[in-house]
Amino acid sequence: MRIATWNVNSIRSRIDRVEAFLDRHEVDVLAVQETKAKVDQLPTMGLEARGYDVAAVGYSQWNGVALISRVGLEQATVGFEGMPGWGEPTEAEARAVSAVAGGVRISSLYVPNGRKPDDPHYVYKLDWLARLRDAGQAWLGEQAALVGDWNICPTDDDVFDVTQFRNSTHVTPQERAAFQAILDSGWSEVTRKYAPGYTYWDYYRQRFERDRGLKIDFVLASPSLAERVKGAFIDREERAGAGASDHAPVVVDLED
């Protein structure tokens, strides 16, 4: 079984790339982030013609997550227990959708950016991660995966130049501690061993061409699922060329 995660930065703009990616790599389940579309705006015709089902949540042109599966989608759930909201008035954002696909409970997650360490959005990000850690306890006994854009660089090696990120989000001790707390609760990050390198490159100043990126897209597996992981890779080709997302897909292979 092959699963992948990809922040596509607008699925309506990049549906041709998504379909070609699924075809090229024969992906069974793709978790997508930043669809930037309401559910009724998703371009699903080509996906359905390929035999894929879609579970998604999207409320506006911001955020949005989806699961695209050719091995079924059962028990689809939007959000997770205790997931905090944002804004005035506070409302849930389209940042999490989960379903059982091919016997694996997969959650497509788009962790809040945090903006700046002194911004209320940063507090929201830390709370969101803490609530995810708590909710994830219920899935640790299953074949389960928490996948997506985490908007965190867990180590200095995950940043092209950490000195440029001092006093910025993604690298603060609090964010890293929140990510580590999820690992400490029983999850394992399963891509780093097989897939070194960055997963995100800003469009600014040819960051991709100069390989000045960040590693912020991860797959966390429950204990029983981690035992099935046999490989992973980052598809850097999808970050190249005109019309690319600023993220590359991360692909994980599981023993059947």
One Martini backbone bead per residue (centre of mass of N, CA, C, O) as a GRO file, in nm:
protein
  256
    1MET     BB    1   0.097   0.036   0.021
    2ARG     BB    2   0.033   0.381  -0.085
    3ILE     BB    3   0.122   0.687   0.065
    4ALA     BB    4   0.037   1.047   0.071
    5THR     BB    5   0.161   1.391   0.097
    6TRP     BB    6   0.008   1.725  -0.001
    7ASN     BB    7   0.069   2.057  -0.057
    8VAL     BB    8  -0.099   2.223  -0.329
    9ASN     BB    9  -0.193   2.515  -0.338
   10SER     BB   10  -0.447   2.445  -0.499
   11ILE     BB   11  -0.646   2.220  -0.663
   12ARG     BB   12  -0.760   2.381  -0.906
   13SER     BB   13  -0.467   2.459  -1.019
   14ARG     BB   14  -0.351   2.125  -0.971
   15ILE     BB   15  -0.509   1.874  -1.086
   16ASP     BB   16  -0.319   1.771  -1.307
   17ARG     BB   17  -0.089   1.702  -1.113
   18VAL     BB   18  -0.240   1.509  -0.931
   19GLU     BB   19  -0.319   1.300  -1.144
   20ALA     BB   20  -0.028   1.242  -1.244
   21PHE     BB   21   0.083   1.150  -0.972
   22LEU     BB   22  -0.103   0.908  -0.929
   23ASP     BB   23  -0.018   0.762  -1.188
   24ARG     BB   24   0.295   0.747  -1.158
   25HIS     BB   25   0.280   0.617  -0.840
   26GLU     BB   26   0.038   0.456  -0.747
   27VAL     BB   27  -0.163   0.582  -0.544
   28ASP     BB   28  -0.387   0.507  -0.286
   29VAL     BB   29  -0.325   0.756  -0.077
   30LEU     BB   30  -0.415   1.108  -0.060
   31ALA     BB   31  -0.303   1.379   0.124
   32VAL     BB   32  -0.450   1.702   0.143
   33GLN     BB   33  -0.349   2.047   0.133
   34GLU     BB   34  -0.464   2.343   0.053
   35THR     BB   35  -0.724   2.355  -0.145
   36LYS     BB   36  -0.901   2.618  -0.160
   37ALA     BB   37  -1.201   2.479  -0.110
   38LYS     BB   38  -1.494   2.382  -0.147
   39VAL     BB   39  -1.645   2.091  -0.182
   40ASP     BB   40  -1.816   2.184  -0.448
   41GLN     BB   41  -1.522   2.275  -0.594
   42LEU     BB   42  -1.410   2.009  -0.646
   43PRO     BB   43  -1.210   1.831  -0.889
   44THR     BB   44  -1.339   1.494  -0.927
   45MET     BB   45  -1.377   1.358  -1.203
   46GLY     BB   46  -1.091   1.238  -1.261
   47LEU     BB   47  -1.073   1.075  -1.000
   48GLU     BB   48  -1.324   0.897  -1.039
   49ALA     BB   49  -1.228   0.774  -1.311
   50ARG     BB   50  -0.979   0.633  -1.141
   51GLY     BB   51  -1.121   0.526  -0.853
   52TYR     BB   52  -1.167   0.771  -0.661
   53ASP     BB   53  -1.214   0.885  -0.344
   54VAL     BB   54  -1.367   1.163  -0.147
   55ALA     BB   55  -1.257   1.347   0.144
   56ALA     BB   56  -1.379   1.668   0.274
   57VAL     BB   57  -1.278   2.010   0.374
   58GLY     BB   58  -1.445   2.334   0.305
   59TYR     BB   59  -1.526   2.701   0.344
   60SER     BB   60  -1.307   2.835   0.147
   61GLN     BB   61  -1.009   2.989   0.014
   62TRP     BB   62  -0.908   2.850   0.278
   63ASN     BB   63  -0.743   2.591   0.322
   64GLY     BB   64  -0.804   2.267   0.329
   65VAL     BB   65  -0.894   1.913   0.313
   66ALA     BB   66  -0.794   1.573   0.193
   67LEU     BB   67  -0.905   1.248   0.067
   68ILE     BB   68  -0.752   1.014  -0.171
   69SER     BB   69  -0.909   0.697  -0.269
   70ARG     BB   70  -0.872   0.340  -0.394
   71VAL     BB   71  -0.939   0.183  -0.087
   72GLY     BB   72  -1.133   0.353   0.044
   73LEU     BB   73  -1.395   0.521   0.262
   74GLU     BB   74  -1.424   0.530   0.613
   75GLN     BB   75  -1.527   0.710   0.872
   76ALA     BB   76  -1.565   1.002   0.814
   77THR     BB   77  -1.392   1.294   0.961
   78VAL     BB   78  -1.425   1.610   1.093
   79GLY     BB   79  -1.179   1.662   1.258
   80PHE     BB   80  -1.135   1.670   1.622
   81GLU     BB   81  -1.128   1.618   1.936
   82GLY     BB   82  -1.103   1.950   2.057
   83MET     BB   83  -1.083   2.135   1.828
   84PRO     BB   84  -0.992   2.437   1.769
   85GLY     BB   85  -1.061   2.763   1.701
   86TRP     BB   86  -1.113   3.067   1.496
   87GLY     BB   87  -1.187   3.380   1.574
   88GLU     BB   88  -1.457   3.639   1.525
   89PRO     BB   89  -1.601   3.416   1.586
   90THR     BB   90  -1.545   3.106   1.683
   91GLU     BB   91  -1.413   2.871   1.439
   92ALA     BB   92  -1.384   2.612   1.248
   93GLU     BB   93  -1.138   2.475   1.055
   94ALA     BB   94  -0.997   2.339   0.750
   95ARG     BB   95  -0.760   2.095   0.903
   96ALA     BB   96  -0.935   1.813   0.925
   97VAL     BB   97  -0.927   1.468   0.799
   98SER     BB   98  -1.081   1.141   0.839
   99ALA     BB   99  -1.004   0.789   0.749
  100VAL     BB  100  -1.065   0.466   0.630
  101ALA     BB  101  -0.792   0.313   0.436
  102GLY     BB  102  -0.712   0.004   0.392
  103GLY     BB  103  -0.720  -0.014   0.727
  104VAL     BB  104  -0.636   0.296   0.756
  105ARG     BB  105  -0.603   0.566   0.964
  106ILE     BB  106  -0.634   0.884   0.808
  107SER     BB  107  -0.483   1.211   0.857
  108SER     BB  108  -0.545   1.527   0.730
  109LEU     BB  109  -0.308   1.796   0.796
  110TYR     BB  110  -0.328   2.161   0.884
  111VAL     BB  111  -0.126   2.339   1.046
  112PRO     BB  112  -0.090   2.611   1.189
  113ASN     BB  113   0.137   2.866   1.143
  114GLY     BB  114   0.139   3.137   1.367
  115ARG     BB  115   0.320   3.367   1.221
  116LYS     BB  116   0.392   3.482   1.529
  117PRO     BB  117   0.500   3.461   1.857
  118ASP     BB  118   0.303   3.735   1.923
  119ASP     BB  119   0.059   3.584   1.812
  120PRO     BB  120  -0.249   3.438   1.850
  121HIS     BB  121  -0.188   3.212   1.638
  122TYR     BB  122   0.031   3.072   1.808
  123VAL     BB  123  -0.151   2.978   2.037
  124TYR     BB  124  -0.337   2.818   1.855
  125LYS     BB  125  -0.124   2.618   1.753
  126LEU     BB  126  -0.051   2.491   2.028
  127ASP     BB  127  -0.338   2.400   2.095
  128TRP     BB  128  -0.386   2.223   1.848
  129LEU     BB  129  -0.156   2.021   1.912
  130ALA     BB  130  -0.256   1.934   2.193
  131ARG     BB  131  -0.530   1.823   2.094
  132LEU     BB  132  -0.414   1.617   1.900
  133ARG     BB  133  -0.264   1.450   2.104
  134ASP     BB  134  -0.515   1.366   2.263
  135ALA     BB  135  -0.684   1.244   2.027
  136GLY     BB  136  -0.459   1.031   1.930
  137GLN     BB  137  -0.487   0.816   2.157
  138ALA     BB  138  -0.733   0.658   2.016
  139TRP     BB  139  -0.530   0.550   1.760
  140LEU     BB  140  -0.276   0.381   1.860
  141GLY     BB  141  -0.425   0.085   1.839
  142GLU     BB  142  -0.404   0.136   1.540
  143GLN     BB  143  -0.402   0.181   1.209
  144ALA     BB  144  -0.215   0.488   1.188
  145ALA     BB  145  -0.216   0.838   1.051
  146LEU     BB  146  -0.030   1.147   1.064
  147VAL     BB  147  -0.072   1.384   0.800
  148GLY     BB  148   0.133   1.663   0.668
  149ASP     BB  149   0.129   2.006   0.744
  150TRP     BB  150   0.314   2.124   1.032
  151ASN     BB  151   0.478   2.392   1.054
  152ILE     BB  152   0.758   2.232   1.135
  153CYS     BB  153   1.100   2.229   1.257
  154PRO     BB  154   1.241   2.000   1.462
  155THR     BB  155   1.521   2.084   1.335
  156ASP     BB  156   1.795   2.251   1.215
  157ASP     BB  157   1.820   2.056   0.958
  158ASP     BB  158   1.519   2.169   0.852
  159VAL     BB  159   1.701   2.426   0.777
  160PHE     BB  160   1.888   2.616   0.569
  161ASP     BB  161   1.882   2.877   0.791
  162VAL     BB  162   1.834   2.933   1.118
  163THR     BB  163   1.921   3.237   1.147
  164GLN     BB  164   1.664   3.339   0.970
  165PHE     BB  165   1.452   3.223   1.221
  166ARG     BB  166   1.476   3.413   1.427
  167ASN     BB  167   1.180   3.500   1.570
  168SER     BB  168   1.027   3.256   1.442
  169THR     BB  169   0.849   3.035   1.320
  170HIS     BB  170   0.894   2.663   1.329
  171VAL     BB  171   1.159   2.689   1.561
  172THR     BB  172   1.047   2.691   1.826
  173PRO     BB  173   1.046   2.535   2.125
  174GLN     BB  174   0.735   2.503   2.147
  175GLU     BB  175   0.684   2.361   1.878
  176ARG     BB  176   0.882   2.129   1.914
  177ALA     BB  177   0.750   2.024   2.174
  178ALA     BB  178   0.473   1.959   2.049
  179PHE     BB  179   0.579   1.748   1.851
  180GLN     BB  180   0.724   1.566   2.061
  181ALA     BB  181   0.469   1.498   2.228
  182ILE     BB  182   0.348   1.319   2.009
  183LEU     BB  183   0.576   1.116   2.001
  184ASP     BB  184   0.574   1.048   2.311
  185SER     BB  185   0.274   0.920   2.291
  186GLY     BB  186   0.355   0.696   2.021
  187TRP     BB  187   0.462   0.822   1.774
  188SER     BB  188   0.609   0.792   1.436
  189GLU     BB  189   0.850   0.908   1.230
  190VAL     BB  190   0.885   0.761   0.881
  191THR     BB  191   1.066   0.945   0.667
  192ARG     BB  192   1.359   1.030   0.745
  193LYS     BB  193   1.514   0.762   0.702
  194TYR     BB  194   1.445   0.770   0.369
  195ALA     BB  195   1.384   1.111   0.343
  196PRO     BB  196   1.582   1.333   0.279
  197GLY     BB  197   1.507   1.662   0.306
  198TYR     BB  198   1.305   1.877   0.166
  199THR     BB  199   0.940   2.004   0.123
  200TYR     BB  200   0.999   2.326   0.121
  201TRP     BB  201   0.974   2.617  -0.109
  202ASP     BB  202   0.995   2.919  -0.165
  203TYR     BB  203   0.935   3.148  -0.426
  204TYR     BB  204   1.161   3.308  -0.321
  205ARG     BB  205   1.459   3.350  -0.469
  206GLN     BB  206   1.502   3.059  -0.574
  207ARG     BB  207   1.484   2.835  -0.349
  208PHE     BB  208   1.477   2.570  -0.506
  209GLU     BB  209   1.730   2.600  -0.689
  210ARG     BB  210   1.902   2.644  -0.400
  211ASP     BB  211   1.801   2.465  -0.165
  212ARG     BB  212   1.605   2.664   0.032
  213GLY     BB  213   1.456   2.491   0.281
  214LEU     BB  214   1.195   2.284   0.432
  215LYS     BB  215   1.093   2.053   0.692
  216ILE     BB  216   0.715   2.002   0.724
  217ASP     BB  217   0.651   1.712   0.607
  218PHE     BB  218   0.465   1.442   0.766
  219VAL     BB  219   0.472   1.096   0.901
  220LEU     BB  220   0.266   0.952   1.145
  221ALA     BB  221   0.285   0.646   1.332
  222SER     BB  222   0.173   0.387   1.458
  223PRO     BB  223   0.311   0.111   1.579
  224SER     BB  224   0.182  -0.094   1.371
  225LEU     BB  225   0.246   0.080   1.116
  226ALA     BB  226   0.553   0.122   1.142
  227GLU     BB  227   0.617  -0.185   1.081
  228ARG     BB  228   0.527  -0.147   0.759
  229VAL     BB  229   0.755   0.027   0.682
  230LYS     BB  230   0.977   0.031   0.371
  231GLY     BB  231   0.942   0.339   0.264
  232ALA     BB  232   1.061   0.664   0.121
  233PHE     BB  233   0.973   0.983  -0.055
  234ILE     BB  234   1.063   1.274  -0.240
  235ASP     BB  235   0.895   1.466  -0.495
  236ARG     BB  236   1.073   1.707  -0.649
  237GLU     BB  237   0.942   1.735  -0.933
  238GLU     BB  238   0.674   1.880  -0.819
  239ARG     BB  239   0.845   2.160  -0.766
  240ALA     BB  240   0.885   2.183  -1.059
  241GLY     BB  241   0.808   2.421  -1.259
  242ALA     BB  242   0.531   2.531  -1.380
  243GLY     BB  243   0.282   2.550  -1.133
  244ALA     BB  244   0.394   2.488  -0.864
  245SER     BB  245   0.415   2.399  -0.569
  246ASP     BB  246   0.585   2.468  -0.256
  247HIS     BB  247   0.545   2.160  -0.239
  248ALA     BB  248   0.629   1.827  -0.178
  249PRO     BB  249   0.578   1.512  -0.196
  250VAL     BB  250   0.510   1.241   0.037
  251VAL     BB  251   0.617   0.897   0.034
  252VAL     BB  252   0.468   0.578   0.148
  253ASP     BB  253   0.557   0.242   0.215
  254LEU     BB  254   0.372  -0.064   0.261
  255GLU     BB  255   0.316  -0.348   0.385
  256ASP     BB  256   0.073  -0.598   0.309
   0.00000   0.00000   0.00000
